Amino acid sequence: MTINLDEIAALLAKAESDERSLPPLEKWHPPLSGQIDMQILADGRWIHEGGEIKRPKLVKLFSTILRREGDAYFLVTPVEKWQLSVEDAPFYAGVVERIDDEGVKKLVFTTNVGGTVIASAEHPLRVSVDASTGEPHPYVMVRNDLEALIGRSAFYQLVDWAQEKDGKLTISSAGVEFVLGTL
C-alpha cells in the first residue's frame, strides 16, 4: 500500500488532534452514581440495555468521557460517574497503516470510534497470550490506561511487516521496538 505525503500529514495531524480534543477527565472527581446497563463488547460495539447503540457520534461522545480506574471502567462528567462493563478493551483497532515520516517508520492505528493512534513509547503495543488456547491478544495503548484490542487482520498485517530478532518477532514504530511473539 502506498500513501502519499498529504495522507501522511493528515494521519499525523489527526492523531495529535484526537488527544487535544478530549475533555479534562483528570479534573473531574464526582461520587459514584451507580452501575449503568452498558457494555463495550470485544469488537468495539457499545450495548445499552440489551440493544446496540447504532449512532456513531453518540458512541464517539461516550468514548471521550470514558475513564479506567484499576480494572473498572466509568463514564465520567463533572457531576456524575457511572460504571459500565468492558468485555476486553474499550476500543477496537481494526485498521493499521505503516507510514514513513521523514525516515521514521510509524504504525498508525484507526479505532472503532474514528480515532487514530501512533504506536510509540507513549502508546505501546503489547501482546498477551491466552494460557489455555495459546491465542494472541494484541493491544495498543490509546490514552490514559485505555487500550484498543487490535483486530485479527490488523495483527496479521503487523506480523507480515515484522522481523525475526533473537527468536522473537518484532516490529518498530516511532523508534520503539515491540515484541509480537516468540518463534
FENURZI-V853444 format. One line per field, one symbol per residue. ss: DSSP state (@ for helix, = for strand, . for the rest). Layout:
# FENURZI-V853444
ss = ???
This chain:
# FENURZI-V853444
ss = ....@@@@@@@@@@@@@@@@....@@@......=======.....===..==...@@@@@@@@@.====..=====....======....===========..========....===......=====......========..=====.@@@@@@@@@@.===..======..=======.
